[in-house]
Amino acid sequence: MAEALAAVADALQDEKRAEAWSRQWRAARHRYREAMERCTALFAEQRGWRLAATDFTLDMLRRGARKRGSAQDYRIDYSISMVDHPQFFKKDGVPVAVLSHSYQTNVEDHRRYAAERGLTIEVLPMSWYCPGRALAVLYRRPTA
């Protein structure tokens, strides 16, 4: 019986430690998300853009299409290895850029991928999604 009681006491302590860790993790995750949202807002503000409420395709970006015109406009038309953790930006309701926080860090691969779709890229100094691991690549229309 003593062993069983000791096991209960140990399990209770483990539970308390896990609960404290869980609260700390949730608080840290909340701070991380707030910081990412702030970076996104500042980035958009500096360029006169706004974060789009909905996503859009790379073809819509290339065309500067305000609305989805066909079934094709509802299909994801990008490779997740190239456009990962995307953020979509508009200006005056028109798609102007897609920001990818990609773990594919070969810039030339991104440049080639964009060119095949009639887009250009700008590599940002740092990804705020995963600093030090992800590459922040901004996909844009050549005229945007």
matplotlib code that plots the C-alpha trace (Angstrom):
import matplotlib.pyplot as plt

x = [0.0, 2.8, 4.2, 0.8, 0.4, 3.9, 3.0, -0.1, 1.9, 4.5, 1.9, 0.2, 3.5, 4.1, 0.6, 1.2, 4.6, 2.9, 0.1, 2.5, 4.5, 1.3, 0.4, 3.9, 3.8, 0.3, 1.5, 4.7, 2.7, 0.4, 3.3, 4.8, 1.5, 1.1, 4.7, 4.1, 0.9, 2.7, 5.5, 2.9, 0.9, 4.1, 5.3, 1.9, 1.7, 5.2, 4.2, 0.7, -0.9, -3.2, -3.3, -6.0, -8.9, -8.9, -6.2, -5.9, -4.0, -0.7, -2.5, -4.9, -1.8, -0.2, -3.4, -4.2, -7.7, -9.9, -12.4, -12.3, -13.6, -13.5, -13.3, -9.5, -9.3, -10.5, -7.7, -4.5, -1.9, 1.3, 3.7, 3.7, 7.5, 7.9, 5.0, 4.8, 3.0, 1.8, 0.5, -1.6, -1.5, -3.8, -3.8, -7.1, -8.7, -6.2, -3.7, -0.2, 1.9, 2.2, 4.7, 6.1, 7.9, 9.6, 11.9, 13.2, 16.1, 17.5, 16.8, 17.4, 14.7, 12.3, 13.3, 12.8, 9.5, 8.3, 9.5, 7.6, 4.4, 5.1, 6.1, 9.1, 10.5, 12.0, 13.9, 13.3, 16.1, 14.3, 11.2, 9.1, 7.4, 10.5, 13.6, 16.8, 15.2, 12.7, 13.4, 10.9, 10.2, 7.8, 6.1, 4.8, 3.6, 6.4, 4.4, 3.1]
y = [0.0, 2.4, 1.9, 2.6, 5.8, 6.9, 6.4, 8.5, 11.2, 11.1, 11.2, 14.1, 16.1, 15.2, 16.5, 19.7, 20.2, 19.5, 21.9, 24.7, 23.9, 23.9, 27.4, 28.7, 27.2, 28.7, 32.1, 31.9, 30.8, 33.8, 36.2, 34.6, 35.0, 38.6, 39.4, 37.7, 39.7, 42.9, 42.2, 41.4, 44.6, 46.8, 45.2, 45.8, 49.4, 50.3, 49.3, 50.8, 47.3, 45.4, 41.7, 40.1, 38.6, 35.6, 33.9, 34.1, 32.1, 33.0, 33.3, 35.8, 37.7, 37.7, 39.0, 41.4, 39.9, 41.4, 38.5, 34.8, 34.5, 30.7, 27.4, 27.6, 30.6, 28.4, 25.8, 26.2, 26.7, 26.8, 24.2, 24.1, 23.5, 26.9, 28.9, 27.8, 29.6, 32.1, 35.6, 37.4, 41.2, 43.5, 47.2, 48.8, 45.4, 44.1, 41.2, 42.7, 40.0, 36.6, 36.3, 32.8, 31.7, 28.8, 26.1, 25.8, 28.2, 28.1, 31.6, 30.6, 27.9, 30.6, 32.9, 30.2, 29.1, 32.7, 33.3, 30.3, 31.9, 35.4, 36.8, 38.3, 37.8, 39.9, 38.1, 39.7, 40.0, 37.7, 35.5, 36.4, 33.0, 31.0, 33.3, 31.6, 28.6, 29.9, 32.1, 35.0, 35.3, 37.9, 36.9, 39.9, 40.9, 42.5, 45.8, 45.6]
z = [0.0, 0.8, -2.7, -4.3, -2.2, -3.2, -6.8, -6.4, -4.8, -7.5, -10.2, -8.6, -8.5, -12.2, -13.0, -11.1, -13.0, -16.3, -15.5, -14.7, -17.8, -19.9, -18.5, -19.3, -22.8, -23.5, -22.3, -24.4, -27.4, -26.9, -26.8, -29.9, -31.9, -30.7, -31.8, -35.2, -35.7, -34.8, -37.3, -40.0, -39.3, -39.3, -42.5, -44.3, -42.9, -44.1, -47.6, -47.6, -47.8, -45.6, -44.6, -46.7, -44.9, -47.3, -49.3, -53.1, -55.7, -57.3, -60.6, -59.1, -57.7, -61.2, -62.8, -60.0, -59.8, -57.1, -57.2, -57.9, -61.4, -62.1, -60.4, -61.0, -58.7, -55.8, -56.2, -54.3, -57.0, -55.1, -53.8, -50.0, -50.1, -51.8, -50.4, -46.8, -43.9, -46.5, -45.7, -48.3, -48.8, -50.7, -51.6, -52.5, -52.6, -55.2, -54.4, -54.3, -52.6, -50.9, -48.2, -47.7, -44.6, -46.3, -45.0, -48.7, -48.3, -51.8, -53.1, -56.7, -56.4, -55.3, -58.1, -60.7, -59.2, -59.3, -62.8, -64.0, -62.7, -64.0, -60.6, -59.0, -55.5, -52.8, -50.0, -46.6, -44.0, -41.6, -41.2, -38.2, -38.5, -37.6, -37.3, -38.2, -39.9, -42.4, -45.4, -45.8, -49.6, -50.9, -54.2, -56.2, -59.7, -61.6, -61.6, -58.0]

ax = plt.figure().add_subplot(projection="3d")
ax.plot(x, y, z, "-o")
ax.set_aspect("equal")
plt.show()
